[in-house]
Structures are given as C-alpha cells and as structure tokens.
Amino acid sequence: MTEYPNRINELRRAKGWSQQELADMVGCSKMHISGMERGKRELSLDWMQRLGKVFSVAAVDILSDEDYPDRLSDEEAQLLATFRAADPETRESIQRVTEALIPFRHMPGKAA
C-alpha cells in the first residue's frame, strides 16, 4: 500500500467517496484534495477541521499514525464511548473490574 502523509485518502476510501465527492463536500477542487492526500498541499488546522467534520472524526484524526501515535484504535474508542455513556454506578463497576483484571494480564495462559 502506498504511504500517504495523512489519513485523508484512507478515510475517503473507507466512506466510498471519490476525490470529487469529497471536494464538493468541503468546497474545493478535486486537485486540491489530491494535493492534500499526497502531501503536495499544506494541511492546515482549518483544513483538518473541515475534513474532520465531513468524516465525523476529530481534526487530529486526519494526521498520519506517525504524526499521531497515540490515536485510539476503533476498539479503544468504542470502549471509551461506552464508558462515557454509562451512568456513574456503571462507570465505577467498569473501573473496579478493570483494576481487578490488571494483575492477571501478565500471567501465562491467562487471557486478560
């Protein structure tokens, strides 16, 4: 797979959009999108915010993994969303279970 300097191409393809469709959504030309995908055009904070909005991701999620190594995986993001949506009692239960499992994560033969 070709290495891109950001995730625009990846996110666009995941949505099944052409460069022209994305360009129409953010109000620019297809060539501008192509240039940003290839790193030939500056990816400013304004562009990251505009693209993040149409992709329904945070602006920082437009950055490459190299530029944003602490990005949450889809699984981590789902866990965080579930935790945030929980009531306080459920959050406390989740924290207790998590803390109880931590000592077992390095034991051979145990899945934690």
C-alpha positions as CSV (number, residue, x, y, z in Angstrom):
1,M,0.0,0.0,0.0
2,T,1.3,3.5,-0.8
3,E,2.3,5.6,2.2
4,Y,0.4,8.8,2.5
5,P,1.4,11.7,4.7
6,N,-2.0,11.8,6.3
7,R,-5.2,9.8,6.5
8,I,-7.4,11.7,4.0
9,N,-7.1,9.0,1.4
10,E,-7.8,6.2,3.9
11,L,-10.8,8.0,5.4
12,R,-12.2,8.9,2.0
13,R,-11.9,5.4,0.6
14,A,-13.5,4.0,3.8
15,K,-16.5,6.1,3.1
16,G,-16.5,5.1,-0.6
17,W,-16.2,8.6,-1.8
18,S,-14.3,9.9,-4.9
19,Q,-12.0,12.8,-4.6
20,Q,-14.6,14.9,-6.4
21,E,-17.3,13.9,-4.0
22,L,-15.1,14.9,-1.0
23,A,-14.1,18.1,-2.8
24,D,-17.7,19.0,-3.3
25,M,-18.5,18.4,0.4
26,V,-15.6,20.6,1.7
27,G,-15.9,23.3,-1.0
28,C,-12.7,22.9,-3.0
29,S,-11.4,21.3,-6.2
30,K,-10.6,17.6,-6.8
31,M,-7.0,18.7,-7.5
32,H,-6.9,20.3,-4.0
33,I,-8.0,17.1,-2.4
34,S,-5.5,15.1,-4.5
35,G,-2.7,17.5,-3.4
36,M,-3.6,17.3,0.3
37,E,-3.7,13.5,0.1
38,R,-0.3,13.3,-1.4
39,G,1.2,16.0,0.9
40,K,1.7,18.4,-2.0
41,R,-0.7,21.0,-0.5
42,E,-0.5,22.3,3.1
43,L,-2.8,20.6,5.5
44,S,-3.6,23.5,7.8
45,L,-5.7,23.2,11.0
46,D,-8.6,24.8,9.2
47,W,-8.5,22.0,6.6
48,M,-8.1,19.3,9.2
49,Q,-11.2,20.7,11.0
50,R,-13.2,20.9,7.7
51,L,-12.2,17.4,6.7
52,G,-12.8,16.0,10.2
53,K,-16.3,17.4,10.2
54,V,-17.3,15.6,6.9
55,F,-15.5,12.4,8.0
56,S,-17.1,12.6,11.5
57,V,-13.7,12.4,13.2
58,A,-11.7,14.8,15.3
59,A,-9.3,17.0,13.4
60,V,-6.3,15.3,14.9
61,D,-7.5,12.0,13.4
62,I,-6.6,13.4,9.9
63,L,-2.9,13.1,10.9
64,S,-0.9,10.0,10.0
65,D,-0.1,7.4,12.6
66,E,3.5,8.7,12.6
67,D,2.3,12.2,13.4
68,Y,-0.3,11.0,16.0
69,P,1.0,7.7,17.5
70,D,-1.5,8.0,20.5
71,R,-4.6,7.6,18.3
72,L,-7.1,5.3,19.8
73,S,-8.0,2.1,17.8
74,D,-11.6,1.6,16.9
75,E,-11.9,-0.9,19.7
76,E,-10.4,1.6,22.2
77,A,-12.7,4.4,21.0
78,Q,-15.7,2.1,21.4
79,L,-14.7,1.2,25.0
80,L,-14.2,4.9,25.8
81,A,-17.6,5.8,24.3
82,T,-19.3,3.1,26.2
83,F,-17.7,4.2,29.5
84,R,-18.6,7.8,28.8
85,A,-22.2,6.9,28.1
86,A,-22.6,4.9,31.3
87,D,-24.2,6.2,34.5
88,P,-21.8,6.8,37.4
89,E,-22.6,3.5,39.1
90,T,-21.8,1.5,35.9
91,R,-18.6,3.6,35.4
92,E,-17.5,2.7,38.9
93,S,-18.2,-1.0,38.2
94,I,-16.2,-0.9,35.0
95,Q,-13.3,0.7,36.8
96,R,-13.4,-2.0,39.6
97,V,-13.4,-4.8,37.0
98,T,-10.6,-3.3,35.0
99,E,-8.4,-2.8,38.1
100,A,-9.2,-6.4,39.2
101,L,-8.0,-7.7,35.8
102,I,-4.7,-5.8,35.7
103,P,-2.7,-8.2,38.0
104,F,-3.7,-11.1,35.7
105,R,-2.6,-9.6,32.4
106,H,1.0,-11.0,32.6
107,M,0.2,-14.5,33.8
108,P,0.9,-17.2,31.3
109,G,-2.1,-19.0,30.0
110,K,-4.5,-16.3,31.2
111,A,-6.4,-14.1,28.8
112,A,-6.9,-10.6,30.2
